Amino acid sequence: MQRYVFYGGKGGVGKTTCAAATALALADRGERTLVVSTDPAHSLADAYELDPGTGRRQVAEDLWMVEVGPEAGERTFEAVLSTLAAELRSAGIRLDDEEIERLFAAGVAPGSDELAALELLADTLDEDFDRVVVDTAPTGHTLRLLDLPDVLRETLAATDSLRGQVSRLVDRTRTAVLGPAYYAFGRGSEDDEDSLTELADRIDAVRDLVYDPDRAEFRVVTTPEPMAVAETRRFVDDLRDDGVPLETVVVNRVLRDVDADCDRCRARAAAHDEQTRALREAFPELDVVEIPEVDATVASRDALPELGDRLVE
């Protein structure tokens, strides 16, 4: 069964590095692995020391990567609104390009970044990978991503209801005007029928995945600094309240083994120990994994295997 690992947390805490290292470690163990970045400001290619690019790329044996592009979400929104506009035009109600632009601006549809991320995840569901590692965007974006399936389902249900009402109005009007001729020449093509339902089903499938503890695990990454830990505690509470299967908190850049003659270093190490201990006490049921600062400061891809060994049992 294909299993997913999601890394989330505050911006700048090392989610991408953890995701890249985890994926590389899994691939090195012979698991066919895909690592996905759903962060619009992605840096996954940087972690692997690859040039920027688009589409899926092979990183190593048994390892591929792909980064989300917001264009996918924008195309989906345009398809939804175009379908609705076509139904309205058939009833004699026209939406020009400027009016469709205003619909986007008004927020009738959810954000295209999050929708593009869900579409990308949906594409992975039926693929031949043993493991999929997901590098998510910073906290607020991830929470919106988790809420999006419900919001999108409501949006598409409302859109579909409106389409149905318009279609029935068109049928009644054309029947009254054309009578039997309307049925003789056909009521119009039904080829167009539910790309919207198909989209909603794909998004629902992603939601089912994210909340299934047998298929997915969410890991929160933080650093041992007061502001990062405070945001992490709120994020963990939000995830648990929402029912997301959360097992691990990764505390990155923990200062350990400092020079005894360095008062500043010892003070920082003591502060890091205090923040890490606070997380363990706040969430005793979670596995708190410490990543020493030395591992996080080495930018080279050569440092990823050691980090991956810490993150993959």
C-alpha positions in Angstrom: 0.0 0.0 0.0 1.3 3.4 -1.0 2.1 5.5 2.2 2.5 9.3 2.6 4.6 11.4 4.9 3.7 15.1 5.2 6.1 17.6 6.6 4.5 20.9 7.8 5.3 23.8 10.1 6.4 27.4 10.2 8.3 28.9 7.3 12.1 28.6 7.5 12.3 25.8 10.0 13.7 23.2 7.5 10.6 21.3 6.2 12.1 21.0 2.7 15.4 19.7 4.0 13.6 17.1 6.1 11.4 16.1 3.3 14.3 15.8 0.8 16.4 13.8 3.3 13.5 11.5 4.2 12.7 10.8 0.5 16.4 10.1 -0.2 16.7 7.7 2.7 13.6 5.8 1.6 14.8 5.5 -1.9 18.2 4.3 -0.7 16.4 1.5 1.1 14.9 0.4 -2.2 11.5 2.0 -1.9 10.2 3.7 -5.0 9.7 7.2 -3.8 8.2 10.5 -5.0 8.9 13.7 -3.1 6.4 16.5 -3.7 6.5 20.2 -2.8 3.2 21.9 -2.4 4.8 25.2 -1.4 4.4 27.8 -4.2 7.8 29.2 -3.0 9.4 25.8 -3.4 13.1 25.1 -2.9 13.1 21.3 -3.3 15.4 21.4 -6.3 17.8 23.5 -4.3 17.9 20.8 -1.6 19.0 18.3 -4.2 21.4 20.8 -5.9 19.4 20.7 -9.1 18.7 23.6 -11.5 15.2 25.1 -11.3 12.8 23.2 -13.6 9.2 22.1 -14.1 7.6 18.7 -14.2 8.6 15.5 -12.7 12.3 14.7 -12.5 14.4 11.8 -11.4 16.8 12.7 -8.6 18.4 9.3 -8.0 17.7 5.6 -8.4 14.1 5.0 -7.1 13.6 8.7 -6.3 11.7 11.4 -8.2 10.6 14.9 -7.4 7.9 17.3 -8.5 7.1 20.9 -7.4 3.6 22.4 -7.6 2.9 25.2 -10.1 -0.1 27.5 -9.4 -1.1 27.3 -13.1 -2.8 24.0 -12.5 -5.2 25.5 -10.0 -5.8 28.5 -12.2 -6.8 26.2 -15.1 -9.2 24.3 -12.9 -10.9 27.5 -11.7 -11.2 28.7 -15.2 -12.8 25.4 -16.2 -15.3 25.6 -13.4 -16.2 29.2 -14.2 -16.3 28.6 -17.9 -18.7 25.7 -17.5 -21.0 27.9 -15.4 -20.7 30.8 -17.8 -21.7 28.4 -20.7 -24.8 27.3 -18.8 -25.7 30.9 -18.1 -25.1 31.9 -21.8 -27.5 29.2 -22.9 -30.2 30.9 -20.7 -29.4 34.3 -22.3 -27.2 35.5 -19.4 -23.7 36.5 -20.5 -20.6 36.7 -18.4 -17.8 38.5 -20.1 -14.1 38.1 -19.3 -14.1 41.1 -17.0 -17.0 39.6 -15.0 -15.2 36.3 -14.7 -12.1 38.1 -13.5 -14.3 39.8 -10.8 -15.5 36.3 -9.7 -11.9 35.3 -9.1 -11.2 38.5 -7.2 -14.3 38.1 -5.1 -13.1 34.7 -3.9 -16.0 32.7 -5.2 -13.6 29.8 -5.8 -10.9 28.8 -3.3 -7.2 29.8 -3.7 -5.5 28.5 -6.8 -2.3 27.7 -4.9 -4.0 25.3 -2.6 -6.1 23.8 -5.4 -3.0 23.3 -7.5 -1.5 21.4 -4.5 -4.5 19.2 -4.1 -4.6 18.5 -7.8 -0.9 17.5 -7.7 -1.6 15.2 -4.7 -4.6 13.7 -6.5 -2.3 12.8 -9.5 -0.1 10.7 -7.2 -2.9 8.5 -5.8 -3.0 6.0 -8.5 0.7 5.9 -9.3 3.2 3.2 -8.7 5.1 4.5 -5.7 5.8 2.9 -2.4 6.2 6.1 -0.6 5.3 9.8 -1.3 6.9 12.5 0.9 5.2 15.8 0.8 6.9 19.1 1.7 4.0 21.5 2.5 3.9 25.2 2.6 4.1 27.2 5.8 1.5 26.7 8.6 -1.4 28.9 7.4 -1.2 27.6 3.8 -1.3 24.0 5.1 -4.3 24.7 7.3 -6.1 26.2 4.3 -5.1 23.2 2.2 -6.7 20.8 4.8 -9.9 22.9 4.8 -10.1 23.2 1.0 -11.8 19.9 0.2 -14.8 20.9 2.3 -14.9 24.4 0.9 -14.5 23.2 -2.6 -17.2 20.6 -2.2 -19.6 23.3 -1.0 -18.6 25.6 -3.9 -19.0 22.9 -6.5 -22.3 21.8 -5.0 -23.6 25.4 -5.2 -22.2 25.7 -8.8 -23.8 22.4 -9.8 -27.1 23.4 -8.3 -27.0 26.7 -10.2 -26.2 24.9 -13.4 -29.2 22.6 -12.8 -31.5 25.5 -12.2 -30.3 27.2 -15.4 -30.6 24.0 -17.4 -34.2 23.5 -16.3 -35.1 27.1 -17.0 -33.6 26.7 -20.5 -35.5 23.4 -21.1 -38.8 25.0 -20.1 -38.2 28.1 -22.1 -37.1 26.2 -25.3 -40.0 23.7 -24.9 -42.5 26.5 -24.7 -41.1 28.3 -27.7 -40.1 25.3 -29.9 -42.5 22.7 -28.7 -41.9 19.2 -30.2 -39.2 20.6 -32.4 -37.0 21.0 -29.3 -37.0 17.3 -28.7 -36.8 16.5 -32.4 -33.6 18.3 -32.8 -32.2 17.4 -29.3 -31.8 19.2 -26.1 -28.2 19.9 -26.4 -25.0 17.9 -25.7 -24.5 16.2 -22.4 -20.8 15.5 -23.1 -20.0 18.4 -20.8 -21.6 16.7 -17.7 -19.7 16.4 -14.7 -16.1 17.4 -14.9 -17.1 19.3 -11.8 -18.2 16.1 -10.1 -15.0 14.4 -11.2 -13.0 17.3 -9.7 -14.8 17.1 -6.4 -14.3 13.3 -6.3 -10.6 13.7 -6.9 -10.3 16.3 -4.1 -12.4 14.1 -1.7 -10.0 11.2 -2.4 -7.0 13.4 -1.3 -8.9 14.3 1.9 -9.6 10.7 2.6 -5.9 10.0 2.2 -4.7 12.8 4.5 -7.0 11.6 7.4 -6.3 7.9 7.0 -3.7 6.8 9.6 -3.0 3.6 7.7 -1.9 5.6 4.7 -0.6 8.9 5.9 1.5 10.4 8.7 1.9 14.2 9.4 5.2 15.5 10.9 5.5 19.0 12.2 9.0 20.6 11.9 10.1 23.4 14.3 13.1 25.0 15.8 13.9 25.4 19.5 13.1 29.1 19.6 10.2 30.5 21.6 8.2 32.0 18.7 8.6 28.9 16.6 7.6 26.6 19.5 4.6 28.7 20.3 3.3 28.5 16.7 4.1 24.8 16.6 2.0 24.2 19.7 -0.9 25.9 18.1 -0.4 24.1 14.8 -0.3 20.7 16.6 -3.5 21.5 18.4 -5.2 22.5 15.2 -4.1 19.3 13.4 -5.2 17.1 16.3 -8.5 18.9 16.6 -9.0 18.3 12.9 -8.2 14.6 13.2 -5.0 14.6 11.1 -2.8 11.6 12.0 0.1 13.2 13.7 2.9 11.2 15.2 6.1 13.2 15.2 7.5 16.7 16.0 10.9 17.3 14.5 13.0 19.9 16.4 15.6 21.2 14.0 18.8 23.0 14.7 19.2 22.0 18.3 22.5 23.2 19.8 24.2 20.4 21.6 27.8 19.6 22.7 28.9 23.2 23.1 32.3 24.5 24.1 32.4 24.7 27.9 34.3 28.0 27.7 31.6 29.7 25.5 29.1 31.3 27.9 26.8 32.4 25.0 26.9 28.9 23.5 26.0 27.3 26.8 23.1 29.8 27.3 21.7 29.0 23.9 22.0 25.3 24.4 20.2 25.6 27.7 17.4 27.6 26.0 17.1 25.0 23.3 16.9 22.3 25.9 14.1 24.2 27.7 12.1 24.7 24.5 12.5 21.0 23.5 11.5 19.8 26.9 8.4 22.1 26.8 7.3 20.4 23.6 7.8 16.9 25.1 5.8 17.9 28.1 3.0 19.5 26.0 2.7 16.5 23.7 3.9 13.4 25.6 2.1 11.1 23.1 4.2 12.4 20.2 7.6 11.3 19.1 10.0 14.3 19.4 13.0 13.9 17.2 16.0 16.3 17.7 18.1 17.3 14.7 21.5 18.8 15.8 22.3 22.2 14.5 25.4 21.0 12.7 23.2 18.9 10.4 21.0 21.8 9.5 23.7 24.2 8.7 25.3 22.0 6.0 23.6 23.0 2.7 25.3 20.3 0.6 23.2 17.4 -0.7 26.0 15.2 0.9 24.5 16.0 4.3 21.1 14.6 3.5 21.8 10.9 4.1 22.9 11.4 7.7 19.8 13.6 8.3 17.6 11.0 6.5 18.9 8.3 8.9 17.6 10.3 11.8 14.2 10.7 10.3 13.6 7.2 8.8 13.7 4.2 11.1 
